[in-house]
């Protein structure tokens, strides 16, 4: 009987660890998987965040170079590559915003976010 309980406990632990690993790697719909990261850290260590959902803050502006909006902090920027609410971005231009989305980088855009949300930190 003792061995059966031990094997059940080990099996339960393995199931828990496997589920936790899956949810951590795939988001699991939890905001706990979202990392708050500065634009500076995204620029300095992009490989640490590629494919992860992150939140960052800065001033929203339009970049003529890429024809996209970007979040600027400390003279560093991350481009918003995609956002379903893109039609709302011009009215947020010049404001401090919080952006959450999947992070990536490529040789053409540099660092970017495929944004899930863009919200003003304070309205004028």
C-alpha positions as CSV (number, residue, x, y, z in Angstrom):
1,X,0.0,0.0,0.0
2,X,2.9,2.4,0.8
3,X,4.4,1.9,-2.7
4,X,1.0,2.6,-4.4
5,X,0.7,5.9,-2.5
6,X,4.3,6.8,-3.3
7,X,3.7,6.2,-7.0
8,X,0.5,8.1,-7.0
9,X,2.3,11.0,-5.3
10,X,5.1,10.9,-7.9
11,X,2.5,10.7,-10.7
12,X,0.6,13.7,-9.3
13,X,3.8,15.7,-9.0
14,X,4.8,14.9,-12.6
15,X,1.3,15.9,-13.8
16,X,1.6,19.2,-11.9
17,X,5.1,20.0,-13.2
18,X,4.1,19.1,-16.8
19,X,0.9,21.3,-16.6
20,X,2.8,24.2,-15.0
21,X,5.5,24.0,-17.7
22,X,3.0,24.0,-20.5
23,X,1.1,27.0,-19.1
24,X,4.3,28.9,-18.5
25,X,5.5,28.3,-22.1
26,X,2.2,28.9,-23.8
27,X,0.8,31.7,-21.7
28,X,-2.3,29.7,-20.5
29,X,-4.3,32.9,-20.7
30,X,-2.8,34.1,-17.5
31,X,-1.4,37.6,-17.1
32,X,1.2,36.0,-14.7
33,X,3.1,35.0,-17.8
34,X,3.4,38.6,-18.9
35,X,6.7,40.2,-18.0
36,X,7.0,44.0,-17.3
37,X,10.1,45.0,-19.2
38,X,11.6,48.4,-20.0
39,X,12.3,49.4,-23.6
40,X,16.0,49.7,-22.6
41,X,16.0,46.0,-21.5
42,X,14.2,44.9,-24.7
43,X,16.9,46.7,-26.8
44,X,19.8,45.4,-24.7
45,X,18.8,41.8,-24.4
46,X,16.3,41.0,-27.2
47,X,17.1,37.3,-27.2
48,X,15.8,37.0,-23.7
49,X,12.3,38.1,-24.7
50,X,11.7,36.8,-28.2
51,X,8.4,35.1,-28.5
52,X,7.3,36.1,-25.0
53,X,4.4,38.3,-24.1
54,X,5.8,41.5,-22.4
55,X,4.4,44.8,-21.2
56,X,6.4,48.0,-21.7
57,X,5.8,51.7,-21.2
58,X,6.8,54.9,-23.0
59,X,5.6,57.7,-25.2
60,X,3.7,56.7,-28.4
61,X,4.9,58.3,-31.6
62,X,4.8,57.6,-35.3
63,X,8.0,56.6,-37.1
64,X,8.2,57.7,-40.8
65,X,11.1,55.3,-41.3
66,X,8.8,52.2,-40.9
67,X,5.4,53.9,-41.3
68,X,4.4,52.4,-37.9
69,X,3.8,53.6,-34.3
70,X,6.5,53.0,-31.7
71,X,6.9,53.3,-28.0
72,X,9.8,55.5,-27.0
73,X,11.6,55.6,-23.6
74,X,15.0,57.1,-22.8
75,X,15.5,57.8,-26.6
76,X,15.1,54.1,-27.3
77,X,12.1,52.7,-29.3
78,X,10.2,49.5,-29.9
79,X,8.0,49.4,-33.0
80,X,4.3,48.3,-32.8
81,X,4.3,45.9,-35.8
82,X,0.7,44.8,-35.5
83,X,-2.3,45.8,-33.4
84,X,-6.0,45.1,-34.0
85,X,-6.9,48.6,-32.7
86,X,-4.4,50.4,-34.9
87,X,-7.0,52.9,-36.0
88,X,-7.0,54.2,-32.3
89,X,-3.3,54.8,-32.2
90,X,-3.2,58.3,-33.8
91,X,-5.3,59.7,-30.9
92,X,-2.8,58.3,-28.4
93,X,0.2,59.7,-30.2
94,X,2.3,61.9,-27.9
95,X,0.9,60.2,-24.8
96,X,2.6,57.9,-22.3
97,X,1.2,54.4,-22.9
98,X,1.4,50.8,-21.7
99,X,1.7,48.2,-24.5
100,X,1.4,44.5,-24.0
101,X,2.2,42.0,-26.8
102,X,4.4,39.3,-28.2
103,X,8.0,40.5,-28.6
104,X,10.2,39.9,-31.6
105,X,13.0,41.3,-33.6
106,X,14.2,41.2,-37.2
107,X,16.8,42.9,-39.4
108,X,14.2,45.1,-41.1
109,X,12.3,46.5,-38.1
110,X,14.6,45.9,-35.3
111,X,12.7,45.2,-32.1
112,X,8.9,45.1,-32.3
113,X,5.7,44.1,-30.5
114,X,2.7,42.4,-32.0
115,X,0.4,44.3,-29.6
116,X,-2.6,42.9,-27.8
117,X,-3.3,46.1,-26.0
118,X,-2.2,49.8,-26.0
119,X,-3.6,52.0,-23.2
120,X,-2.9,55.5,-22.2
121,X,-1.3,55.9,-18.7
122,X,-3.0,59.2,-18.2
123,X,-5.4,61.2,-20.4
124,X,-4.5,64.8,-21.1
